[in-house]
Amino acid sequence: MRHRSDDNQQTIIDAAEQAFCSVLKLSQVGGGCPDLLLGRKWKHGPQNILVEVKAEDGELTPDQVRFHREWRGQKAIIRSVDDLLALLKS
């Protein structure tokens, strides 16, 4: 099955790298796994967060809903660079 990335994904990757994040693309993993893994030094030290990139009107697939429900670690859904910047400030 071929994975289609949302049109805003590269813009968000570029913004994350400019904000000193390490970025690993995971969109080919499948099974509802989020699109990106971001690593950054947050307020409380280095942390990783899984990020699902969605278009402004995009919805999670059933596999993505299941993944987000079951994943115990940090995760986020972002739709814009503004969402990314808010996440990085938290």
Biopython code that builds the backbone (N, CA, C, O; Angstrom):
import numpy as np
from Bio.PDB.StructureBuilder import StructureBuilder

atoms = [
    (1, "MET", "N", (0.836, -1.182, 0.000)),
    (1, "MET", "CA", (0.000, 0.000, 0.000)),
    (1, "MET", "C", (0.882, 1.246, 0.000)),
    (1, "MET", "O", (1.822, 1.342, 0.789)),
    (2, "ARG", "N", (0.592, 2.167, -0.850)),
    (2, "ARG", "CA", (1.363, 3.406, -0.971)),
    (2, "ARG", "C", (0.814, 4.446, -0.004)),
    (2, "ARG", "O", (-0.398, 4.638, 0.104)),
    (3, "HIS", "N", (1.727, 5.113, 0.695)),
    (3, "HIS", "CA", (1.327, 6.144, 1.659)),
    (3, "HIS", "C", (1.380, 7.508, 0.990)),
    (3, "HIS", "O", (2.337, 7.815, 0.280)),
    (4, "ARG", "N", (0.382, 8.309, 1.207)),
    (4, "ARG", "CA", (0.337, 9.672, 0.680)),
    (4, "ARG", "C", (0.558, 10.637, 1.830)),
    (4, "ARG", "O", (-0.149, 10.585, 2.837)),
    (5, "SER", "N", (1.536, 11.514, 1.681)),
    (5, "SER", "CA", (1.799, 12.530, 2.703)),
    (5, "SER", "C", (0.918, 13.740, 2.451)),
    (5, "SER", "O", (0.630, 14.087, 1.305)),
    (6, "ASP", "N", (0.495, 14.380, 3.534)),
    (6, "ASP", "CA", (-0.254, 15.624, 3.388)),
    (6, "ASP", "C", (0.668, 16.696, 2.815)),
    (6, "ASP", "O", (1.875, 16.676, 3.056)),
    (7, "ASP", "N", (0.106, 17.617, 2.068)),
    (7, "ASP", "CA", (0.879, 18.650, 1.380)),
    (7, "ASP", "C", (1.678, 19.535, 2.328)),
    (7, "ASP", "O", (2.682, 20.118, 1.921)),
    (8, "ASN", "N", (1.260, 19.645, 3.560)),
    (8, "ASN", "CA", (1.931, 20.521, 4.523)),
    (8, "ASN", "C", (3.085, 19.839, 5.253)),
    (8, "ASN", "O", (3.762, 20.478, 6.057)),
    (9, "GLN", "N", (3.322, 18.562, 4.991)),
    (9, "GLN", "CA", (4.326, 17.821, 5.763)),
    (9, "GLN", "C", (5.730, 18.404, 5.592)),
    (9, "GLN", "O", (6.428, 18.590, 6.589)),
    (10, "GLN", "N", (6.165, 18.698, 4.374)),
    (10, "GLN", "CA", (7.525, 19.203, 4.187)),
    (10, "GLN", "C", (7.699, 20.573, 4.829)),
    (10, "GLN", "O", (8.763, 20.870, 5.371)),
    (11, "THR", "N", (6.678, 21.402, 4.775)),
    (11, "THR", "CA", (6.741, 22.714, 5.426)),
    (11, "THR", "C", (6.921, 22.548, 6.927)),
    (11, "THR", "O", (7.692, 23.282, 7.545)),
    (12, "ILE", "N", (6.217, 21.593, 7.513)),
    (12, "ILE", "CA", (6.324, 21.340, 8.951)),
    (12, "ILE", "C", (7.689, 20.748, 9.292)),
    (12, "ILE", "O", (8.271, 21.097, 10.319)),
    (13, "ILE", "N", (8.204, 19.860, 8.449)),
    (13, "ILE", "CA", (9.545, 19.305, 8.669)),
    (13, "ILE", "C", (10.581, 20.428, 8.638)),
    (13, "ILE", "O", (11.444, 20.502, 9.513)),
    (14, "ASP", "N", (10.496, 21.295, 7.637)),
    (14, "ASP", "CA", (11.441, 22.406, 7.530)),
    (14, "ASP", "C", (11.392, 23.294, 8.769)),
    (14, "ASP", "O", (12.431, 23.701, 9.289)),
    (15, "ALA", "N", (10.183, 23.594, 9.242)),
    (15, "ALA", "CA", (10.025, 24.443, 10.431)),
    (15, "ALA", "C", (10.585, 23.744, 11.676)),
    (15, "ALA", "O", (11.208, 24.388, 12.520)),
    (16, "ALA", "N", (10.368, 22.437, 11.790)),
    (16, "ALA", "CA", (10.894, 21.689, 12.941)),
    (16, "ALA", "C", (12.421, 21.702, 12.941)),
    (16, "ALA", "O", (13.046, 21.871, 13.988)),
    (17, "GLU", "N", (13.009, 21.525, 11.777)),
    (17, "GLU", "CA", (14.476, 21.545, 11.699)),
    (17, "GLU", "C", (15.015, 22.938, 12.021)),
    (17, "GLU", "O", (16.064, 23.061, 12.654)),
    (18, "GLN", "N", (14.315, 23.985, 11.594)),
    (18, "GLN", "CA", (14.727, 25.357, 11.916)),
    (18, "GLN", "C", (14.605, 25.632, 13.414)),
    (18, "GLN", "O", (15.299, 26.495, 13.952)),
    (19, "ALA", "N", (13.714, 24.888, 14.086)),
    (19, "ALA", "CA", (13.532, 25.026, 15.538)),
    (19, "ALA", "C", (14.432, 24.055, 16.301)),
    (19, "ALA", "O", (14.194, 23.775, 17.476)),
    (20, "PHE", "N", (15.468, 23.541, 15.628)),
    (20, "PHE", "CA", (16.488, 22.686, 16.233)),
    (20, "PHE", "C", (15.966, 21.321, 16.675)),
    (20, "PHE", "O", (16.456, 20.752, 17.650)),
    (21, "CYS", "N", (14.983, 20.804, 15.966)),
    (21, "CYS", "CA", (14.498, 19.447, 16.212)),
    (21, "CYS", "C", (15.223, 18.465, 15.303)),
    (21, "CYS", "O", (15.570, 18.794, 14.169)),
    (22, "SER", "N", (15.445, 17.278, 15.800)),
    (22, "SER", "CA", (15.811, 16.160, 14.941)),
    (22, "SER", "C", (14.498, 15.630, 14.387)),
    (22, "SER", "O", (13.506, 15.551, 15.112)),
    (23, "VAL", "N", (14.481, 15.266, 13.108)),
    (23, "VAL", "CA", (13.256, 14.798, 12.466)),
    (23, "VAL", "C", (13.519, 13.461, 11.791)),
    (23, "VAL", "O", (14.450, 13.323, 10.998)),
    (24, "LEU", "N", (12.695, 12.490, 12.111)),
    (24, "LEU", "CA", (12.751, 11.185, 11.462)),
    (24, "LEU", "C", (11.388, 10.927, 10.835)),
    (24, "LEU", "O", (10.370, 10.938, 11.527)),
    (25, "LYS", "N", (11.369, 10.696, 9.527)),
    (25, "LYS", "CA", (10.116, 10.410, 8.830)),
    (25, "LYS", "C", (9.733, 8.960, 9.075)),
    (25, "LYS", "O", (10.523, 8.047, 8.833)),
    (26, "LEU", "N", (8.513, 8.759, 9.556)),
    (26, "LEU", "CA", (8.000, 7.419, 9.854)),
    (26, "LEU", "C", (6.793, 7.051, 8.995)),
    (26, "LEU", "O", (6.176, 6.006, 9.201)),
    (27, "SER", "N", (6.462, 7.897, 8.047)),
    (27, "SER", "CA", (5.205, 7.726, 7.309)),
    (27, "SER", "C", (5.119, 6.408, 6.548)),
    (27, "SER", "O", (4.018, 5.981, 6.201)),
    (28, "GLN", "N", (6.236, 5.758, 6.280)),
    (28, "GLN", "CA", (6.208, 4.482, 5.561)),
    (28, "GLN", "C", (6.044, 3.271, 6.487)),
    (28, "GLN", "O", (5.920, 2.143, 6.009)),
    (29, "VAL", "N", (6.042, 3.493, 7.794)),
    (29, "VAL", "CA", (5.948, 2.380, 8.746)),
    (29, "VAL", "C", (4.600, 1.677, 8.635)),
    (29, "VAL", "O", (4.542, 0.448, 8.658)),
    (30, "GLY", "N", (3.524, 2.433, 8.514)),
    (30, "GLY", "CA", (2.194, 1.849, 8.397)),
    (30, "GLY", "C", (1.591, 1.500, 9.748)),
    (30, "GLY", "O", (2.170, 1.805, 10.791)),
    (31, "GLY", "N", (0.439, 0.868, 9.728)),
    (31, "GLY", "CA", (-0.233, 0.451, 10.948)),
    (31, "GLY", "C", (-0.724, 1.598, 11.813)),
    (31, "GLY", "O", (-0.971, 1.418, 13.006)),
    (32, "GLY", "N", (-0.868, 2.784, 11.215)),
    (32, "GLY", "CA", (-1.336, 3.934, 11.979)),
    (32, "GLY", "C", (-0.228, 4.717, 12.651)),
    (32, "GLY", "O", (-0.490, 5.710, 13.330)),
    (33, "CYS", "N", (1.027, 4.275, 12.465)),
    (33, "CYS", "CA", (2.155, 4.989, 13.069)),
    (33, "CYS", "C", (2.176, 6.423, 12.560)),
    (33, "CYS", "O", (1.991, 6.650, 11.364)),
    (34, "PRO", "N", (2.398, 7.399, 13.445)),
    (34, "PRO", "CA", (2.445, 8.801, 13.019)),
    (34, "PRO", "C", (3.534, 9.066, 11.983)),
    (34, "PRO", "O", (4.439, 8.256, 11.785)),
    (35, "ASP", "N", (3.423, 10.211, 11.335)),
    (35, "ASP", "CA", (4.300, 10.566, 10.227)),
    (35, "ASP", "C", (5.730, 10.880, 10.631)),
    (35, "ASP", "O", (6.667, 10.575, 9.893)),
    (36, "LEU", "N", (5.904, 11.492, 11.805)),
    (36, "LEU", "CA", (7.220, 11.996, 12.184)),
    (36, "LEU", "C", (7.555, 11.672, 13.634)),
    (36, "LEU", "O", (6.675, 11.563, 14.488)),
    (37, "LEU", "N", (8.838, 11.523, 13.884)),
    (37, "LEU", "CA", (9.356, 11.477, 15.245)),
    (37, "LEU", "C", (10.243, 12.703, 15.399)),
    (37, "LEU", "O", (11.214, 12.873, 14.662)),
    (38, "LEU", "N", (9.906, 13.553, 16.354)),
    (38, "LEU", "CA", (10.689, 14.749, 16.630)),
    (38, "LEU", "C", (11.461, 14.552, 17.925)),
    (38, "LEU", "O", (10.922, 14.068, 18.920)),
    (39, "GLY", "N", (12.719, 14.932, 17.896)),
    (39, "GLY", "CA", (13.544, 14.918, 19.098)),
    (39, "GLY", "C", (14.035, 16.330, 19.360)),
    (39, "GLY", "O", (14.474, 17.019, 18.440)),
    (40, "ARG", "N", (13.961, 16.760, 20.608)),
    (40, "ARG", "CA", (14.355, 18.129, 20.938)),
    (40, "ARG", "C", (14.585, 18.245, 22.435)),
    (40, "ARG", "O", (14.037, 17.474, 23.224)),
    (41, "LYS", "N", (15.384, 19.195, 22.806)),
    (41, "LYS", "CA", (15.546, 19.502, 24.223)),
    (41, "LYS", "C", (14.401, 20.404, 24.625)),
    (41, "LYS", "O", (14.380, 21.586, 24.283)),
    (42, "TRP", "N", (13.445, 19.843, 25.356)),
    (42, "TRP", "CA", (12.327, 20.611, 25.884)),
    (42, "TRP", "C", (12.736, 21.183, 27.231)),
    (42, "TRP", "O", (13.878, 21.022, 27.662)),
    (43, "LYS", "N", (11.812, 21.844, 27.884)),
    (43, "LYS", "CA", (12.087, 22.475, 29.182)),
    (43, "LYS", "C", (12.678, 21.507, 30.193)),
    (43, "LYS", "O", (13.531, 21.889, 30.994)),
    (44, "HIS", "N", (12.232, 20.256, 30.163)),
    (44, "HIS", "CA", (12.642, 19.277, 31.164)),
    (44, "HIS", "C", (13.665, 18.296, 30.609)),
    (44, "HIS", "O", (13.771, 17.173, 31.104)),
    (45, "GLY", "N", (14.417, 18.698, 29.593)),
    (45, "GLY", "CA", (15.447, 17.841, 29.024)),
    (45, "GLY", "C", (15.033, 17.262, 27.685)),
    (45, "GLY", "O", (13.962, 17.584, 27.170)),
    (46, "PRO", "N", (15.885, 16.401, 27.113)),
    (46, "PRO", "CA", (15.599, 15.837, 25.800)),
    (46, "PRO", "C", (14.352, 14.948, 25.830)),
    (46, "PRO", "O", (14.161, 14.148, 26.747)),
    (47, "GLN", "N", (13.529, 15.105, 24.827)),
    (47, "GLN", "CA", (12.327, 14.275, 24.711)),
    (47, "GLN", "C", (12.048, 13.995, 23.245)),
    (47, "GLN", "O", (12.502, 14.717, 22.358)),
    (48, "ASN", "N", (11.309, 12.955, 23.014)),
    (48, "ASN", "CA", (10.828, 12.591, 21.689)),
    (48, "ASN", "C", (9.312, 12.665, 21.687)),
    (48, "ASN", "O", (8.660, 12.402, 22.697)),
    (49, "ILE", "N", (8.768, 13.026, 20.543)),
    (49, "ILE", "CA", (7.311, 13.046, 20.415)),
    (49, "ILE", "C", (6.943, 12.596, 19.012)),
    (49, "ILE", "O", (7.535, 13.032, 18.025)),
    (50, "LEU", "N", (5.958, 11.717, 18.944)),
    (50, "LEU", "CA", (5.419, 11.272, 17.662)),
    (50, "LEU", "C", (4.407, 12.296, 17.177)),
    (50, "LEU", "O", (3.559, 12.755, 17.941)),
    (51, "VAL", "N", (4.502, 12.649, 15.904)),
    (51, "VAL", "CA", (3.643, 13.690, 15.350)),
    (51, "VAL", "C", (2.931, 13.178, 14.104)),
    (51, "VAL", "O", (3.562, 12.732, 13.146)),
    (52, "GLU", "N", (1.625, 13.251, 14.139)),
    (52, "GLU", "CA", (0.803, 12.976, 12.956)),
    (52, "GLU", "C", (0.524, 14.308, 12.283)),
    (52, "GLU", "O", (-0.029, 15.218, 12.902)),
    (53, "VAL", "N", (0.901, 14.427, 11.023)),
    (53, "VAL", "CA", (0.661, 15.647, 10.256)),
    (53, "VAL", "C", (-0.615, 15.458, 9.454)),
    (53, "VAL", "O", (-0.750, 14.503, 8.689)),
    (54, "LYS", "N", (-1.538, 16.374, 9.639)),
    (54, "LYS", "CA", (-2.805, 16.323, 8.918)),
    (54, "LYS", "C", (-3.056, 17.653, 8.226)),
    (54, "LYS", "O", (-2.651, 18.707, 8.716)),
    (55, "ALA", "N", (-3.722, 17.593, 7.092)),
    (55, "ALA", "CA", (-4.186, 18.809, 6.431)),
    (55, "ALA", "C", (-5.226, 19.465, 7.330)),
    (55, "ALA", "O", (-5.754, 18.831, 8.244)),
    (56, "GLU", "N", (-5.512, 20.719, 7.071)),
    (56, "GLU", "CA", (-6.459, 21.467, 7.901)),
    (56, "GLU", "C", (-7.785, 20.728, 8.080)),
    (56, "GLU", "O", (-8.365, 20.745, 9.165)),
    (57, "ASP", "N", (-8.259, 20.088, 7.028)),
    (57, "ASP", "CA", (-9.538, 19.371, 7.096)),
    (57, "ASP", "C", (-9.356, 17.854, 7.125)),
    (57, "ASP", "O", (-10.325, 17.109, 6.983)),
    (58, "GLY", "N", (-8.115, 17.396, 7.308)),
    (58, "GLY", "CA", (-7.836, 15.958, 7.297)),
    (58, "GLY", "C", (-8.317, 15.262, 8.557)),
    (58, "GLY", "O", (-8.343, 15.846, 9.640)),
    (59, "GLU", "N", (-8.695, 14.007, 8.395)),
    (59, "GLU", "CA", (-9.161, 13.191, 9.527)),
    (59, "GLU", "C", (-8.245, 11.992, 9.708)),
    (59, "GLU", "O", (-7.617, 11.528, 8.756)),
    (60, "LEU", "N", (-8.174, 11.499, 10.925)),
    (60, "LEU", "CA", (-7.399, 10.296, 11.201)),
    (60, "LEU", "C", (-8.064, 9.085, 10.572)),
    (60, "LEU", "O", (-9.290, 8.979, 10.546)),
    (61, "THR", "N", (-7.245, 8.175, 10.066)),
    (61, "THR", "CA", (-7.763, 6.903, 9.572)),
    (61, "THR", "C", (-8.094, 6.022, 10.780)),
    (61, "THR", "O", (-7.653, 6.324, 11.890)),
    (62, "PRO", "N", (-8.847, 4.955, 10.595)),
    (62, "PRO", "CA", (-9.112, 4.051, 11.723)),
    (62, "PRO", "C", (-7.828, 3.514, 12.363)),
    (62, "PRO", "O", (-7.754, 3.408, 13.587)),
    (63, "ASP", "N", (-6.814, 3.173, 11.555)),
    (63, "ASP", "CA", (-5.544, 2.705, 12.118)),
    (63, "ASP", "C", (-4.872, 3.789, 12.956)),
    (63, "ASP", "O", (-4.296, 3.492, 14.003)),
    (64, "GLN", "N", (-4.940, 5.035, 12.507)),
    (64, "GLN", "CA", (-4.343, 6.139, 13.265)),
    (64, "GLN", "C", (-5.088, 6.387, 14.571)),
    (64, "GLN", "O", (-4.466, 6.648, 15.600)),
    (65, "VAL", "N", (-6.399, 6.309, 14.537)),
    (65, "VAL", "CA", (-7.191, 6.465, 15.760)),
    (65, "VAL", "C", (-6.791, 5.395, 16.767)),
    (65, "VAL", "O", (-6.585, 5.693, 17.944)),
    (66, "ARG", "N", (-6.681, 4.167, 16.315)),
    (66, "ARG", "CA", (-6.304, 3.057, 17.198)),
    (66, "ARG", "C", (-4.894, 3.281, 17.762)),
    (66, "ARG", "O", (-4.668, 3.098, 18.958)),
    (67, "PHE", "N", (-3.956, 3.675, 16.907)),
    (67, "PHE", "CA", (-2.585, 3.912, 17.361)),
    (67, "PHE", "C", (-2.558, 4.992, 18.444)),
    (67, "PHE", "O", (-1.939, 4.809, 19.492)),
    (68, "HIS", "N", (-3.229, 6.113, 18.189)),
    (68, "HIS", "CA", (-3.227, 7.217, 19.157)),
    (68, "HIS", "C", (-3.902, 6.815, 20.469)),
    (68, "HIS", "O", (-3.493, 7.262, 21.540)),
    (69, "ARG", "N", (-4.907, 5.995, 20.390)),
    (69, "ARG", "CA", (-5.606, 5.542, 21.598)),
    (69, "ARG", "C", (-4.710, 4.620, 22.428)),
    (69, "ARG", "O", (-4.730, 4.677, 23.658)),
    (70, "GLU", "N", (-3.926, 3.775, 21.759)),
    (70, "GLU", "CA", (-3.153, 2.750, 22.463)),
    (70, "GLU", "C", (-1.726, 3.170, 22.820)),
    (70, "GLU", "O", (-1.131, 2.589, 23.727)),
    (71, "TRP", "N", (-1.166, 4.162, 22.131)),
    (71, "TRP", "CA", (0.216, 4.568, 22.383)),
    (71, "TRP", "C", (0.312, 5.280, 23.730)),
    (71, "TRP", "O", (-0.428, 6.229, 23.990)),
    (72, "ARG", "N", (1.209, 4.828, 24.568)),
    (72, "ARG", "CA", (1.336, 5.381, 25.920)),
    (72, "ARG", "C", (2.316, 6.544, 26.004)),
    (72, "ARG", "O", (2.335, 7.267, 27.000)),
    (73, "GLY", "N", (3.118, 6.728, 24.985)),
    (73, "GLY", "CA", (4.099, 7.809, 24.978)),
    (73, "GLY", "C", (3.506, 9.107, 24.458)),
    (73, "GLY", "O", (2.302, 9.215, 24.225)),
    (74, "GLN", "N", (4.380, 10.088, 24.282)),
    (74, "GLN", "CA", (3.949, 11.396, 23.818)),
    (74, "GLN", "C", (3.612, 11.351, 22.328)),
    (74, "GLN", "O", (4.314, 10.734, 21.527)),
    (75, "LYS", "N", (2.517, 12.025, 21.990)),
    (75, "LYS", "CA", (2.079, 12.097, 20.601)),
    (75, "LYS", "C", (1.267, 13.363, 20.412)),
    (75, "LYS", "O", (0.718, 13.918, 21.363)),
    (76, "ALA", "N", (1.199, 13.812, 19.159)),
    (76, "ALA", "CA", (0.439, 15.016, 18.858)),
    (76, "ALA", "C", (-0.039, 14.945, 17.416)),
    (76, "ALA", "O", (0.537, 14.247, 16.583)),
    (77, "ILE", "N", (-1.102, 15.681, 17.146)),
    (77, "ILE", "CA", (-1.598, 15.857, 15.789)),
    (77, "ILE", "C", (-1.428, 17.337, 15.482)),
    (77, "ILE", "O", (-1.928, 18.189, 16.217)),
    (78, "ILE", "N", (-0.723, 17.645, 14.398)),
    (78, "ILE", "CA", (-0.542, 19.039, 14.027)),
    (78, "ILE", "C", (-0.973, 19.247, 12.586)),
    (78, "ILE", "O", (-0.847, 18.360, 11.741)),
    (79, "ARG", "N", (-1.482, 20.434, 12.331)),
    (79, "ARG", "CA", (-2.017, 20.767, 11.009)),
    (79, "ARG", "C", (-1.311, 21.961, 10.368)),
    (79, "ARG", "O", (-1.571, 22.288, 9.210)),
    (80, "SER", "N", (-0.417, 22.612, 11.120)),
    (80, "SER", "CA", (0.212, 23.824, 10.606)),
    (80, "SER", "C", (1.518, 24.083, 11.351)),
    (80, "SER", "O", (1.801, 23.462, 12.375)),
    (81, "VAL", "N", (2.299, 25.006, 10.817)),
    (81, "VAL", "CA", (3.512, 25.433, 11.502)),
    (81, "VAL", "C", (3.152, 26.070, 12.840)),
    (81, "VAL", "O", (3.881, 25.905, 13.818)),
    (82, "ASP", "N", (2.041, 26.794, 12.894)),
    (82, "ASP", "CA", (1.607, 27.379, 14.178)),
    (82, "ASP", "C", (1.354, 26.293, 15.210)),
    (82, "ASP", "O", (1.716, 26.455, 16.376)),
    (83, "ASP", "N", (0.741, 25.190, 14.805)),
    (83, "ASP", "CA", (0.529, 24.057, 15.730)),
    (83, "ASP", "C", (1.871, 23.502, 16.211)),
    (83, "ASP", "O", (2.036, 23.196, 17.392)),
    (84, "LEU", "N", (2.826, 23.377, 15.289)),
    (84, "LEU", "CA", (4.161, 22.885, 15.651)),
    (84, "LEU", "C", (4.804, 23.804, 16.674)),
    (84, "LEU", "O", (5.327, 23.338, 17.686)),
    (85, "LEU", "N", (4.769, 25.107, 16.418)),
    (85, "LEU", "CA", (5.404, 26.055, 17.332)),
    (85, "LEU", "C", (4.748, 26.040, 18.704)),
    (85, "LEU", "O", (5.432, 26.159, 19.721)),
    (86, "ALA", "N", (3.427, 25.893, 18.740)),
    (86, "ALA", "CA", (2.721, 25.774, 20.034)),
    (86, "ALA", "C", (3.169, 24.515, 20.766)),
    (86, "ALA", "O", (3.390, 24.541, 21.976)),
    (87, "LEU", "N", (3.302, 23.421, 20.037)),
    (87, "LEU", "CA", (3.769, 22.154, 20.639)),
    (87, "LEU", "C", (5.166, 22.332, 21.220)),
    (87, "LEU", "O", (5.442, 21.874, 22.328)),
    (88, "LEU", "N", (6.035, 22.987, 20.487)),
    (88, "LEU", "CA", (7.417, 23.148, 20.958)),
    (88, "LEU", "C", (7.523, 24.086, 22.152)),
    (88, "LEU", "O", (8.500, 24.021, 22.897)),
    (89, "LYS", "N", (6.547, 24.949, 22.348)),
    (89, "LYS", "CA", (6.538, 25.856, 23.510)),
    (89, "LYS", "C", (5.989, 25.179, 24.754)),
    (89, "LYS", "O", (6.207, 25.657, 25.867)),
    (90, "SER", "N", (5.278, 24.070, 24.577)),
    (90, "SER", "CA", (4.632, 23.419, 25.733)),
    (90, "SER", "C", (5.614, 22.638, 26.577)),
    (90, "SER", "O", (5.226, 22.037, 27.579)),
]
sb = StructureBuilder()
sb.init_structure("model")
sb.init_model(0)
sb.init_chain("A")
sb.init_seg("    ")
for serial, (resi, resn, name, xyz) in enumerate(atoms, 1):
    if name == "N":
        sb.init_residue(resn, " ", resi, " ")
    sb.init_atom(name, np.array(xyz, "f"), 0.0, 1.0, " ", f" {name:<3s}", serial, name[0])
structure = sb.get_structure()
